[in-house]
Amino acid sequence: MEIRYQRRQQIGDISLELYATSTGCMISVSNYAGRYHLSISHESRMPSKREVEQSRKELLPKTKKFKLEQPYTDVNQRCTLHLLEKS
């Protein structure tokens, strides 16, 4: 899977780095209040374990530990998974 940088987006005081994958996933990475957060979603399916693992490996610091939050479907009907830095 190829991960391509798209753009930076500012939402209030949160800066997001946005990416798209060759498998159709959208990824956002932020660091708010000193903690990283990665969201990965696909329009029609849950992101695969491989997609989540590769995104974590390529886009987040290797020295940090993360937890996978429960999946949910957001208001845009996208299947989204969240990796949050452990405190």
C-alpha positions in Angstrom: 0.0 0.0 0.0 1.3 3.5 -0.9 0.6 6.4 1.5 0.5 9.8 -0.2 0.7 13.1 1.6 -2.3 15.4 0.6 -2.2 18.6 2.6 -2.2 20.2 6.0 -5.5 21.5 7.5 -5.9 23.7 10.5 -9.1 23.3 12.6 -9.0 25.8 15.4 -5.8 25.1 17.3 -5.4 21.6 15.9 -3.2 21.0 12.9 -4.0 17.9 10.8 -1.7 16.2 8.3 -3.9 14.5 5.7 -3.0 11.4 3.6 -4.6 9.1 1.0 -3.7 5.5 0.4 -3.6 3.5 -2.8 -6.3 1.2 -1.3 -8.8 4.1 -0.9 -8.3 5.0 2.7 -8.1 8.5 4.1 -5.8 9.2 7.0 -5.4 12.1 9.3 -2.6 12.6 11.9 -2.6 15.2 14.6 -0.7 16.0 17.7 -2.9 17.9 20.2 -1.8 18.7 23.8 1.3 16.6 23.2 -0.5 13.4 22.2 -0.7 11.9 18.8 -4.0 10.8 17.1 -4.3 8.9 13.9 -7.7 8.3 12.2 -8.0 6.0 9.2 -11.2 5.5 7.3 -12.7 4.0 4.1 -16.0 4.9 2.4 -17.4 1.4 2.1 -15.5 -0.9 4.5 -13.5 -1.1 7.7 -9.8 -0.4 7.2 -7.8 -3.7 7.2 -5.4 -4.7 9.9 -2.6 -4.3 7.4 -3.7 -0.8 6.5 -3.8 0.2 10.2 -0.4 -1.4 11.0 1.3 0.2 8.0 -0.2 3.6 8.7 1.0 3.4 12.3 4.5 2.3 11.3 5.0 5.0 8.6 3.2 8.0 10.2 3.6 7.8 14.0 6.7 7.9 16.2 8.1 4.4 16.8 9.0 5.2 20.4 5.3 5.9 21.4 2.6 3.4 22.4 -0.9 3.6 20.9 -4.3 2.1 21.6 -6.9 1.3 19.0 -10.3 2.8 19.9 -13.6 1.0 19.1 -14.6 1.4 15.5 -17.6 3.5 14.5 -19.3 4.9 11.5 -19.3 8.7 11.4 -21.9 11.1 10.2 -20.6 10.8 6.6 -21.1 7.0 6.8 -17.3 6.3 6.7 -16.0 3.4 8.6 -13.3 4.9 10.9 -10.7 3.6 13.3 -8.7 5.7 15.7 -5.2 5.1 17.2 -4.6 7.3 20.2 -1.3 7.8 22.0 -1.4 6.1 25.5 -0.9 8.5 28.4 
